[in-house]
Amino acid sequence: MKGYLISVEGSDGSGKSTQLQNIIAYLEQKNVDLVVTREPGGTALSEAIRGLLLDARYTEMTAKTEMLLYAASRAQHIEQKIIPALEAGKVVVTDRFTDSSIAYQAYGRGLGDMVTDVNEIATGGCKPDLTIFLDLPPEQGILRKKQEQLHIMDRLELEKLAFHEKVYAGYQALLQKEPNRICRIDASQSIETVFVQIRKQLDFLLGF
Ligand code: TYD
């Protein structure tokens, strides 16, 4: 039995958390054998690495260290959690996956192809069957985040607009390269409209 890996990507403020909740509720209602996870994180060790990555105190973290920590967290996550779940025929929904490293580290930090090579090692070639990309230009995303009361900005969110513009360009490049795997959804639409479009993709993939 083969499972499915579905990743959800989007820039900060694209409504990713809300849509993840909608996806989970929908798949549960369909009685799908589901594993919900996230990156960086998903296992105890990967969550510990997440703590290092997002801690706003580590302003000295170099781009390469950052890339390797995301990849290390992913390697553990895949071997310990994702592959066993897929082998058991489950549907795995992950909040971010390797595309985030391409967008943030290869494009945002300017590390380029090195990120693809490192992630090839980390993933052993494990790729999502479907990636939902919630597309929102960074100026709009940052505005939405700022409007959220009580939100404490993490190390990545504290980056300047220029960084987020590069990340956004990274996602656009990925879309061009893999249009069959990555489904772009205009995240400036209403929550309901965005989810109708996501649901169509889920239905198609899972045969509902
Ligand atoms: P998180 O709080 O999960 O942010 P979001 O709600 O935007 O998903 O923090 C994850 C941060 O890490 C986010 O800013 C994107 C970044 N990131 C990378 O830079 N590279 C990666 O490979 C991954 C998985 C995330």
Boltz pocket constraint, residues with backbone or C-beta under 6 A from the ligand:
constraints:
  - pocket:
      binder: B
      contacts: [[A, 10], [A, 11], [A, 12], [A, 13], [A, 16], [A, 39], [A, 40], [A, 54], [A, 70], [A, 95], [A, 96], [A, 97], [A, 98], [A, 99], [A, 100], [A, 101], [A, 102], [A, 104], [A, 105], [A, 154], [A, 156], [A, 157]]
      max_distance: 6.0
